Amino acid sequence: MVDGVEADKVLQEWTESAPYWEKHSATLRTIFAPVTRALTEDAGIVRGQSVLDVAGGAGEPSLTIAERVGPTGSVMCTDAVAEMVEAAEREAHRRGIANVSFRQCMADALPFGDNSFDVVISRLGVMFFPDPVAALREMLRVTKPGGALALAVWQETEQNPFLHVVTEVLSRYVEALLADPDAPGAFRFAEPGKLASILTEAGAIDVRERFLSFHIEAPISIDEFWELRSATSATLRQKLADLPKEQTVQVAREVREAALEFFPNGKMSFPARMIIVTAWKP
Ligand SMILES: C[S@@+](CC[C@H](N)C(=O)[O-])C[C@H]1O[C@@H](n2cnc3c(N)ncnc32)[C@H](O)[C@@H]1O
């Protein structure tokens, strides 16, 4: 569990990130589509179900799942940050998706009754929650008995060059602080078994964990990759803002060199590994 000051800082960073997540929403939807598919399949989401997406960001995976559950089903897309929820609403409007509703709320204080949803999911959200066990208990509370919970988190950094080619270059310029493994951050649940064990602690049953190997792929150039990465991560934006201008130019050049091998034929293709944890409410 983290203190209130750190929790506020996390939300402030996501608030500042929201415009970039909206700007790059089409690419983010494409690159994380295999993760959405894994969550959907592992949770057994089918037509007609009601699904809650916690920390749904700029609208994914809510909107893809809304298409899957169809007009007889529904999705509730939630996020702690108002600007993310507004971005998600605009994206639903642009894509003409009507069976989705939106609420701004914290994961550990969901404004829904007990036993409300068939399935509750969260893609790349749980690692940022101040008190993950409290949030998972809350997610289980609003799940119907026998309903599923499915979560996606990053595996360790070495397995994910999409993230580490950039951080590795930056570490040549900015001293990397030793991260507290329990502080909010991308790799907080990278250790196998860690998220599964707190899900059991929160009261879920039949907890399953699997590794998802896939490729982060999109028809974007190396320059567009750099734009996406340097804009959508608050940590990167902050570090780059603190560097002298010449060094940011140098960082960009070195990232392009380091990432080149992941752009065969000019298109992005990074190997990636995540952990998908699925569980059920008794
Ligand atoms: C990496 S983004 C993931 C967004 C989306 N699920 C996706 O996969 O594209 C993390 C999201 O978690 C949200 N978030 C962070 N802390 C939260 C909390 N305590 N409760 C709910 N949402 C939170 C952020 O606002 C942000 O939108």
The ligand as an SDF file (V2000), in Angstrom:
LIG
                    3D

 27 29  0  0  0  0  0  0  0  0999 V2000
   -1.5530    1.8790  -18.4170 C   0  0  0  0  0  0  0  0  0  0  0  0
   -3.0950    2.7130  -18.3500 S   0  0  0  0  0  0  0  0  0  0  0  0
   -4.1380    1.4320  -18.9540 C   0  0  0  0  0  0  0  0  0  0  0  0
   -5.3790    1.9550  -19.6150 C   0  0  0  0  0  0  0  0  0  0  0  0
   -6.2150    0.8930  -20.3330 C   0  0  0  0  0  0  0  0  0  0  0  0
   -6.7190   -0.1090  -19.4470 N   0  0  0  0  0  0  0  0  0  0  0  0
   -5.4170    0.2470  -21.4420 C   0  0  0  0  0  0  0  0  0  0  0  0
   -5.0210   -0.9230  -21.3000 O   0  0  0  0  0  0  0  0  0  0  0  0
   -5.2060    0.9140  -22.4740 O   0  0  0  0  0  0  0  0  0  0  0  0
   -3.4670    2.7380  -16.6020 C   0  0  0  0  0  0  0  0  0  0  0  0
   -4.7690    3.4210  -16.2500 C   0  0  0  0  0  0  0  0  0  0  0  0
   -4.9950    3.2090  -14.8340 O   0  0  0  0  0  0  0  0  0  0  0  0
   -5.7060    4.3280  -14.3450 C   0  0  0  0  0  0  0  0  0  0  0  0
   -5.5940    4.3250  -12.8850 N   0  0  0  0  0  0  0  0  0  0  0  0
   -4.4830    4.5440  -12.1450 C   0  0  0  0  0  0  0  0  0  0  0  0
   -4.7520    4.4160  -10.8380 N   0  0  0  0  0  0  0  0  0  0  0  0
   -6.0620    4.0940  -10.7380 C   0  0  0  0  0  0  0  0  0  0  0  0
   -6.9330    3.8000   -9.6400 C   0  0  0  0  0  0  0  0  0  0  0  0
   -6.5020    3.8190   -8.3820 N   0  0  0  0  0  0  0  0  0  0  0  0
   -8.2250    3.4840   -9.8990 N   0  0  0  0  0  0  0  0  0  0  0  0
   -8.6670    3.4400  -11.1840 C   0  0  0  0  0  0  0  0  0  0  0  0
   -7.8910    3.7220  -12.2540 N   0  0  0  0  0  0  0  0  0  0  0  0
   -6.6080    4.0300  -12.0560 C   0  0  0  0  0  0  0  0  0  0  0  0
   -5.0140    5.4930  -15.0390 C   0  0  0  0  0  0  0  0  0  0  0  0
   -5.7620    6.6840  -15.0080 O   0  0  0  0  0  0  0  0  0  0  0  0
   -4.8100    4.9290  -16.4460 C   0  0  0  0  0  0  0  0  0  0  0  0
   -5.8770    5.2830  -17.2870 O   0  0  0  0  0  0  0  0  0  0  0  0
  1  2  1  0
  2  3  1  0
  2 10  1  0
  3  4  1  0
  4  5  1  0
  5  6  1  0
  5  7  1  0
  7  8  2  0
  7  9  1  0
 10 11  1  0
 11 12  1  0
 11 26  1  0
 12 13  1  0
 13 14  1  0
 13 24  1  0
 14 15  1  0
 14 23  1  0
 15 16  2  0
 16 17  1  0
 17 18  1  0
 17 23  2  0
 18 19  1  0
 18 20  2  0
 20 21  1  0
 21 22  2  0
 22 23  1  0
 24 25  1  0
 24 26  1  0
 26 27  1  0
M  CHG  2   2   1   9  -1
M  END
$$$$
